[in-house]
Amino acid sequence: MNFNLERGNPLANAIMMENEFNCIRSEFLSVARICIDESILSVLKKYYEQYIDSNRKLSQIKDIVALLKVLEKRDVLSCNNIEPLLYISNNFLNNPIIQKKLNDYKIYLQNKPYTPLYNMYQDSDEDSEASKELSHKHIYQQTNYSEDEIALQQILLLHISERIGRSWRDTVRYLGLQEYQIDVIQNNHAFDLKEQSYQALKLCISQDKSGNWKLNLIQALEKARRRDLKEFAENLILGFKK
C-alpha cells in the first residue's frame, strides 16, 4: 500500500486517498461476503442501528455490501474513518492480510499532514477575506455565558461533531449560518469532517443572540433528521448541572 502524498497538493492527495480507500473496501468485501452470514449481519445492524436511525433503511439491508453503503451515506464510514471496517474485521473476520492493510491505513490517517484546501482558491479575494475574518474571530468573546454553560457547550459540540458526519451542513444552515461561512470552514479544515462540524457549530452558538441556543440546536438537529443526536442533546442538557 502506497501513501506517498504530495505536499501542497490537497486535491491530488484527496484523490489518492479515495483510491486507496476504494481498494481496501473492495478487498475487505471480498472476504466479508464469505464470512458475514445472516446472523452476524443482524448483530451488525443492531450495533449500527443508532447511526442508521431508520427502520426502513435497516429492513433494506440484506448483506454486508448494503450495510457499508448505508454507513457511508451516514458518514459513519469514509476514506477519513474506517472504524467500521476495523470493528468488523477484528470481531468477525479472520484474515491477517486484511487486518494489516486496515491497520496501515489507520496509522496513515493518524499521521497524515494537514493540507488546507483553501490555498487552491487564492485567486478569489472574497473567499480570502472571508477566511481571514473567520480565522481571527474569537468564538466566545463578548458572550455572557456562565462557565457551566460554556462547559455544556463544549461537551455537546465535541460529542455531536464526533457523530454528525456530513449532516453538519444542514444543521448549521437551520441555525442560520451563511453559505460563505460554511465554505470558509470547509476550506480551512479540508478532509476533516469532525473539525468542520465542531467549528461550524461553535460559530453558530457564538452568533446566537436569542439566548435560546440549546433549544435552537435541538430543533436544528431534528430538522436535519438527526433524531439520534437530538435525543442525545436533550438528555445531556437535562442532566447537566444547573
Buried (B, 14 or more C-beta within 10 A) or exposed (E): EEBEBEEEBBEEBBEBBEEBBEEBBEBBBEBBEEBBEEEBBEEBBEEBBBBBBEEEBBEEBEBBEBBBEBBBEBBBBBBBBBEBBBEBBEEBBEBEEBBEBBBBBBEBBEEBEEBBBBEBEEEEEEBBEBBEEBEEEEBEEEBEBEEEBEEBBEEBBEBBBEBBBEBBBBBBBBBEBEEBBBBBBBBBBBBBBBBBBBBBBBBBBBBBEEEEBBEBBBBBBBBBBBEBBBBBBBEBBEEBEE
